[in-house]
Amino acid sequence: MDIRVVCYAGYRGEETPRRLSMGERCISVVEIQDRWLAPDHRYFKIIGDDGGLYIIRHDPYQNGWQLTCFKENPMMPHQPHADPASAILPV
Protein backbone atom coordinates (compact mmCIF):
# COMPACT_ATOMS: atom_id res chain seq x y z
CA MET A 1 0.00 0.00 0.00
CA ASP A 2 1.41 3.38 -0.99
CA ILE A 3 1.51 5.95 1.81
CA ARG A 4 2.71 9.50 2.38
CA VAL A 5 5.44 10.03 4.95
CA VAL A 6 6.64 13.26 6.54
CA CYS A 7 10.29 13.01 7.53
CA TYR A 8 12.86 14.89 9.53
CA ALA A 9 16.37 15.12 8.11
CA GLY A 10 18.91 15.08 10.94
CA TYR A 11 22.34 16.65 10.96
CA ARG A 12 23.70 13.77 8.82
CA GLY A 13 20.93 14.25 6.27
CA GLU A 14 19.31 10.88 6.97
CA GLU A 15 15.56 11.09 6.74
CA THR A 16 13.61 9.77 9.73
CA PRO A 17 9.84 9.22 9.49
CA ARG A 18 7.77 11.45 11.79
CA ARG A 19 4.21 11.03 10.43
CA LEU A 20 2.36 8.64 8.10
CA SER A 21 -0.73 9.42 6.05
CA MET A 22 -3.01 6.80 4.54
CA GLY A 23 -5.95 8.52 2.92
CA GLU A 24 -7.59 10.70 5.60
CA ARG A 25 -5.84 8.84 8.44
CA CYS A 26 -2.73 10.42 9.96
CA ILE A 27 -0.46 8.56 12.41
CA SER A 28 2.38 10.21 14.33
CA VAL A 29 5.53 8.17 14.91
CA VAL A 30 6.04 7.59 18.63
CA GLU A 31 9.07 5.29 18.41
CA ILE A 32 11.38 3.86 15.78
CA GLN A 33 12.10 0.33 16.98
CA ASP A 34 14.41 -0.68 14.16
CA ARG A 35 15.74 0.37 10.77
CA TRP A 36 17.70 -1.49 8.16
CA LEU A 37 18.99 -1.20 4.62
CA ALA A 38 18.27 -3.57 1.75
CA PRO A 39 19.99 -3.30 -1.63
CA ASP A 40 17.23 -1.09 -3.05
CA HIS A 41 15.09 0.05 -0.07
CA ARG A 42 15.35 1.45 3.45
CA TYR A 43 13.05 -0.09 6.06
CA PHE A 44 11.69 1.32 9.33
CA LYS A 45 9.85 -0.57 12.07
CA ILE A 46 7.83 2.02 13.97
CA ILE A 47 5.18 2.39 16.66
CA GLY A 48 2.40 4.86 15.87
CA ASP A 49 0.44 7.06 18.27
CA ASP A 50 -2.41 4.56 17.83
CA GLY A 51 -0.21 1.84 19.38
CA GLY A 52 0.05 -0.01 16.06
CA LEU A 53 3.28 -1.53 14.78
CA TYR A 54 4.15 -0.51 11.23
CA ILE A 55 6.91 -1.59 8.87
CA ILE A 56 7.39 0.91 6.09
CA ARG A 57 9.91 1.06 3.30
CA HIS A 58 11.38 3.86 1.25
CA ASP A 59 12.49 3.53 -2.36
CA PRO A 60 15.16 6.22 -2.72
CA TYR A 61 15.28 5.83 -6.51
CA GLN A 62 11.58 6.61 -7.01
CA ASN A 63 11.26 8.57 -3.73
CA GLY A 64 8.17 6.57 -2.74
CA TRP A 65 6.98 4.98 0.49
CA GLN A 66 5.02 1.77 1.08
CA LEU A 67 3.41 0.14 4.08
CA THR A 68 4.68 -3.45 4.08
CA CYS A 69 3.32 -4.69 7.42
CA PHE A 70 0.84 -3.56 10.08
CA LYS A 71 -0.13 -5.06 13.43
CA GLU A 72 -2.74 -3.25 15.46
CA ASN A 73 -2.31 -2.53 19.14
CA PRO A 74 -3.60 -5.57 21.06
CA MET A 75 -4.45 -3.34 24.02
CA MET A 76 -6.86 -1.15 22.03
CA PRO A 77 -10.49 -2.18 22.54
CA HIS A 78 -12.28 -3.22 19.37
CA GLN A 79 -15.35 -1.27 18.32
CA PRO A 80 -18.41 -3.51 18.18
CA HIS A 81 -19.98 -3.88 14.75
CA ALA A 82 -23.39 -2.30 14.30
CA ASP A 83 -24.58 -5.48 12.60
CA PRO A 84 -22.90 -8.66 13.94
CA ALA A 85 -23.72 -10.47 10.69
CA SER A 86 -21.54 -7.98 8.79
CA ALA A 87 -18.49 -9.29 10.69
CA ILE A 88 -18.94 -12.75 9.17
CA LEU A 89 -17.03 -13.22 5.94
CA PRO A 90 -18.19 -15.75 3.36
CA VAL A 91 -16.06 -18.87 3.01
C-alpha positions as CSV (number, residue, x, y, z in Angstrom):
1,M,0.0,0.0,0.0
2,D,1.4,3.4,-1.0
3,I,1.5,6.0,1.8
4,R,2.7,9.5,2.4
5,V,5.4,10.0,5.0
6,V,6.6,13.3,6.5
7,C,10.3,13.0,7.5
8,Y,12.9,14.9,9.5
9,A,16.4,15.1,8.1
10,G,18.9,15.1,10.9
11,Y,22.3,16.6,11.0
12,R,23.7,13.8,8.8
13,G,20.9,14.3,6.3
14,E,19.3,10.9,7.0
15,E,15.6,11.1,6.7
16,T,13.6,9.8,9.7
17,P,9.8,9.2,9.5
18,R,7.8,11.4,11.8
19,R,4.2,11.0,10.4
20,L,2.4,8.6,8.1
21,S,-0.7,9.4,6.0
22,M,-3.0,6.8,4.5
23,G,-5.9,8.5,2.9
24,E,-7.6,10.7,5.6
25,R,-5.8,8.8,8.4
26,C,-2.7,10.4,10.0
27,I,-0.5,8.6,12.4
28,S,2.4,10.2,14.3
29,V,5.5,8.2,14.9
30,V,6.0,7.6,18.6
31,E,9.1,5.3,18.4
32,I,11.4,3.9,15.8
33,Q,12.1,0.3,17.0
34,D,14.4,-0.7,14.2
35,R,15.7,0.4,10.8
36,W,17.7,-1.5,8.2
37,L,19.0,-1.2,4.6
38,A,18.3,-3.6,1.8
39,P,20.0,-3.3,-1.6
40,D,17.2,-1.1,-3.1
41,H,15.1,0.1,-0.1
42,R,15.3,1.5,3.5
43,Y,13.0,-0.1,6.1
44,F,11.7,1.3,9.3
45,K,9.9,-0.6,12.1
46,I,7.8,2.0,14.0
47,I,5.2,2.4,16.7
48,G,2.4,4.9,15.9
49,D,0.4,7.1,18.3
50,D,-2.4,4.6,17.8
51,G,-0.2,1.8,19.4
52,G,0.1,0.0,16.1
53,L,3.3,-1.5,14.8
54,Y,4.2,-0.5,11.2
55,I,6.9,-1.6,8.9
56,I,7.4,0.9,6.1
57,R,9.9,1.1,3.3
58,H,11.4,3.9,1.3
59,D,12.5,3.5,-2.4
60,P,15.2,6.2,-2.7
61,Y,15.3,5.8,-6.5
62,Q,11.6,6.6,-7.0
63,N,11.3,8.6,-3.7
64,G,8.2,6.6,-2.7
65,W,7.0,5.0,0.5
66,Q,5.0,1.8,1.1
67,L,3.4,0.1,4.1
68,T,4.7,-3.4,4.1
69,C,3.3,-4.7,7.4
70,F,0.8,-3.6,10.1
71,K,-0.1,-5.1,13.4
72,E,-2.7,-3.2,15.5
73,N,-2.3,-2.5,19.1
74,P,-3.6,-5.6,21.1
75,M,-4.4,-3.3,24.0
76,M,-6.9,-1.2,22.0
77,P,-10.5,-2.2,22.5
78,H,-12.3,-3.2,19.4
79,Q,-15.3,-1.3,18.3
80,P,-18.4,-3.5,18.2
81,H,-20.0,-3.9,14.8
82,A,-23.4,-2.3,14.3
83,D,-24.6,-5.5,12.6
84,P,-22.9,-8.7,13.9
85,A,-23.7,-10.5,10.7
86,S,-21.5,-8.0,8.8
87,A,-18.5,-9.3,10.7
88,I,-18.9,-12.8,9.2
89,L,-17.0,-13.2,5.9
90,P,-18.2,-15.8,3.4
91,V,-16.1,-18.9,3.0
